[in-house]
Amino acid sequence: MEQYAIKGGNPLVGDVEIGGAKNAALPILAASVMTDETVYIDNMPDVRDTNVVLNAMQDIGVSIKRAERHKVVVNGGNIHSLVVNGEGVKKIRASYYFLGALLGKYKQAEVVLPGGCDIGMRAIDQHLKGFRALGAEVNIEYGLIKAKAEKLVGSHIYMDVSSVGATINVMMAAAMAEGSSTIENAAKEPHVVDVANFLNSMGANIKGAGTDVIRIKGVPVLHGTEYTIIPDQIEAGTFMMAAAVTKGDITVKNVIPKHLESITAKLLEIGCEVEEADDCVRVVASKPLKSTQIKTLPYPGYPTDMQPQITVALALASGTSIVTESIFENRFKYVDELTKMGANIKVEGNTAIITGVDNYTGASISSPDLRAGAALVLAALAAEGVSLVDEIKYIERGYEDFHLKLRGLGAQIDLVETEKDIRKFRLKTS
Ligand code: EPZ
C-alpha cells in the first residue's frame, strides 16, 4: 500500500500553482450532461473524485474526451441510462449531484446513496425536500435515491441548514423547471456561485448566487458552453497553512484572494505575514505562532475544510487555542494521530482545546479523511525526523500531485510502497 515518507523540519519556500476547485468541478461535471450539446471545461482538477465522476458519466453514455490534463470535453447527447450506481460513485459524496442534473433534464433519476468522508452525519433531507417542492416524487429503495416527476414546477424552498450540496442540487433541477423558484437560506460558498455561473453560461437564468437568496427562472433547454472552473479555495488554504506550520515563505499562485479572506485573517492573527496580489497570496511565517480561537462556519466564515490544517498550526503556537467545529460533528478524528506526534489537544464534543508545544516528532500515522490527511502531512513536514502517512488514497481524492507540489517547495517527501523504499528514503534523508 502506498504511503508518504516525510522527513520534516525544513521550512517550505517558493511558489505553488493551485488547480481548479474540486467541489465546484464535481457539480459542474454533473451539470454538463444537462445539455445535448458539447461542453468544454477547463481547469478541471485531475483528482480521484473528479475521475470517479467522469467514469460514472461514461457508464451512463456520456462521451468524455480529455483534451489535455485539465481540459475535458463532455457530450451528454446520448445518455442511455438514468441510473448512477457504479462501485466508484458509492464512495463519494458528489454522486448526489446526478439527481439534480438528471431530474432537471429528464425528470427522472436513480442514484446510489452517497458516501464520502466519514466526518459526521451528512444528511440529505434538504436535497430531497427541495426536489419534492419542485414536484418530484422521491423515494429511497434498495440503496438508491429514486426521483421522478411528470414535470418540475418552480417553487419557494427554504433550506433549514446552509447546505452546499442541497443548494447546488436543487438549483440544478430548478434551472430546468417550469416557472420561477426561490431558494432561501442558500449556501454562499464560491463553488455555489461557480456552478450558477456555469449553468448561466449554458443558458440558465439564475440570479443571486453568493447571497442567501437564489432566484431561478426555469428554461426548457440548455446549450453547450466553454467554461473555466475557479481555483480551489481549500487547496490554496492548505498551502497557505503549510507556510505557517513549517515556518516557511510560500506564494500561492492562481487563486482568488477574496475567497481566502477568512483564512488570511486567521493567519494574520496567529502572527504570519500575508501579502495579497491580484491572483496570488504570499504567506511568510518568520515569527513564533500565537494562539487564537476559531469556529468553523458556512462561507464567508472560516471553512470546515480548513479546520484540521489550522489545528495543526495552532498545536505549535504559544498558549492555548480553541477550535470549535460547527458543521460536521465528527471532524476531530485526526487528533489521535497528531497526539502521536507530540501535540497536546483535548477534544470535548465539537471543541478542541489546544495547548501549544514546541515541536512535533515523526511518527507512523494514518489519514482518516481528505482534509485531515493533508493536515497530518503538514504536521509531518514540521516534525523532527521521519514520518510515514498511510491511507493517502483519501488525500488523492482532492489534492492533485500533493507530494510533488510540496517537493517543489523543498519538502522531503516520497511515495513509498515497500520496506525497502522506506529504508532507502531514511538513508537518503539522514
Ligand atoms: C460539501 O459537502 C463539501 N463536499 C464538503 O467538502 C464540505 O466540507 C461541505 O460542503 C461544507 O462546506 C462536496 O462539495 C462534495 P453541506 P456537503 O451539505 O454538500 C447538514 C471536502 O473535504 N445537512 O454543506 O455534503 C450537514 O449534515 C468535503 O472537500 C443537512 O442537515 O455539505 C452539515 O452539518 C468534505 N441536511 C451541514 O448541513 C442536508 O440535506 C453542511 O453540509 C444537507 C446537509
Residues whose N, C-alpha, C, O or C-beta is under 5 A from the ligand:
A	BS01	EPZ	N23 R93 A94 C117 M121 R122 A123 I124 D125 Q126 H127 V161 S162 S163 V164 G165 A166 T304 D305 I327 F328 L370 R371
